[in-house]
Amino acid sequence: MPDRPAIPREGTAADALLETMGAFGERDVDYAGGRTWSLVYWAGEAHHHLVERAFNAYMATNALNPLAFQSLKRMEREVVQMTASLLSGPETACGTMTSGGTESLLLAVKTYRDRARKKTPWIRRPNMVVPETIHVAFDKASAYFGVKKRVVPVLEDGRVDVAAMRRAIDHNTIMLAASAPQYPTGAVDPIAEIGELALAEKLPLHVDACFGGFILPWLERLGVPLEPWDFRVPGVTSMSADVHKYGYAPKGASVIVYRDMSWLRHQFFAVTGWSGGVYISPSLQGTRAGGSIAAAWASLNGLGEEGFLRLARDAWEVAERLRAGIRAIPGLRLLGRPDATIVTWAAAERGGVDVYAVADQLQAMGWSVDRQQRPPSVHCSAGAANLPVVDDYLRDLRAAVETVRANPGLAKEGEAAVYGLMAKVPVARLVKSEVLKVLEGMYGPGDGDVDLAAQDAPGGARVAELVNRFGPPVQDALDRLRRARARFRLRLRLPRLR
Ligand SMILES: Cc1ncc(COP(=O)(O)O)c(C=O)c1O
């Protein structure tokens, strides 16, 4: 085990420290150069300096007590209201800032669970009906708050099957959710139809626009045709939108907006009997970074409509050029609908290549690659920063596909082998226990370096052995069992009491 780090006896001079830290970043992905397709939303150096200065100006402040920092309360209110207006929220719209998309989604589930506890206390096992493509934060919310996730399949175009959604609702359903757009392939769910369903069933509907909230409105203004996806749909009761994505704020900034206070009030938390005093809290966190609120405020005001439209135009051009370029590469196909700036490619149904092997090649060429599963695919969130390098990416992608075609054995090497094997292990729990070990490796006392392709990493020797032992026939049998169970459950469905 490497030496355990300790706080040095004497402090180090600022310049030396910053130089050391700069060197830490040498192996990080190149976001400013446009070689990442997710994780970072880059609006250029000048904007970066603006939000950096805004963050620093309020770095020491704490939104835990908004009465002590009226400045933060004002900026938070303004960010929430600017977001509400962008999402066509009514005059009554209200909400809070949060630390990110996941916190906003956790809160939506907690809010509707607590509301259901008040309004329909006889519901003992609450569930939420969501598309299979909804963000994984809903799994987290389900695990944290005890609201079962009822998953509805999506159609060929990546949008949820609304008829199946209707069938999945039962007397324990407390909320619906959908995405604008969903992360895996970028389709915007049919929010207008889901809104009607929500109204008919008297259920709240959360639209996860964490990704789309700060890009779809500008794309619409630029003439990209979209069906209504926000508060224009009457059944939508809340929405989440991340300022730290296409709002170009530093990480730690998202917004959750409700149609009115009758919903938001179930999000709040208050304890009056604590010896430390009366404690009220609007969201999940206790202490809240004032810097994140200030930088989000500066980002929206610094860019203005003109800045957002310019960045959206560039991001859309990247997405369109990617789509056209990928369509022209034999062996690949696009998944989903071109609703937003997400472009996802997979192997063509006939004559396709091993996606994970292509991904390894791209990574070796210095691209950051976001691998997905079911089906194996690669996700690209297009942004303005990618514009100067989009043709380089397409050239490298074409070359990578040719290399993999010429060397099919590459599918059994590197990370391709790991991902390929994980997709075949028949019992999901086995994969889960293996990937949890990755976290143990990262957060244990050691140096935290994890090599996914190593033998003892997930998908290494142990998973390979499991695949060999159980094999695809077991997987087929499990799939058949799952389908039969789902049919049986539907037949048993009880009429809802509400
Ligand atoms: C649609 C969608 N929802 C929620 C999230 C979660 O956001 P965060 O990573 O900020 O928690 C993401 C992140 O990519 C997303 O794309």
The ligand as a MOL file (V3000), in Angstrom:
LIG
                    3D

  0  0  0     0  0            999 V3000
M  V30 BEGIN CTAB
M  V30 COUNTS 16 16 0 0 0
M  V30 BEGIN ATOM
M  V30 1 C -31.6490 13.5420 -18.1380 0
M  V30 2 C -30.7520 13.6440 -16.9380 0
M  V30 3 N -31.2990 13.6740 -15.7180 0
M  V30 4 C -30.5490 13.7510 -14.6060 0
M  V30 5 C -29.1670 13.7910 -14.6720 0
M  V30 6 C -28.3610 13.8000 -13.3990 0
M  V30 7 O -27.6350 14.9750 -13.2470 0
M  V30 8 P -26.3930 15.0960 -12.2670 0
M  V30 9 O -25.3130 14.2440 -12.8500 0
M  V30 10 O -26.1080 16.5680 -12.2830 0
M  V30 11 O -26.7710 14.6260 -10.9300 0
M  V30 12 C -28.5600 13.7560 -15.9380 0
M  V30 13 C -27.1100 13.7620 -16.0610 0
M  V30 14 O -26.5510 13.5870 -17.1190 0
M  V30 15 C -29.3730 13.6820 -17.0930 0
M  V30 16 O -28.8420 13.6450 -18.3260 0
M  V30 END ATOM
M  V30 BEGIN BOND
M  V30 1 1 1 2
M  V30 2 1 2 3
M  V30 3 2 2 15
M  V30 4 2 3 4
M  V30 5 1 4 5
M  V30 6 1 5 6
M  V30 7 2 5 12
M  V30 8 1 6 7
M  V30 9 1 7 8
M  V30 10 2 8 9
M  V30 11 1 8 10
M  V30 12 1 8 11
M  V30 13 1 12 13
M  V30 14 1 12 15
M  V30 15 2 13 14
M  V30 16 1 15 16
M  V30 END BOND
M  V30 END CTAB
M  END
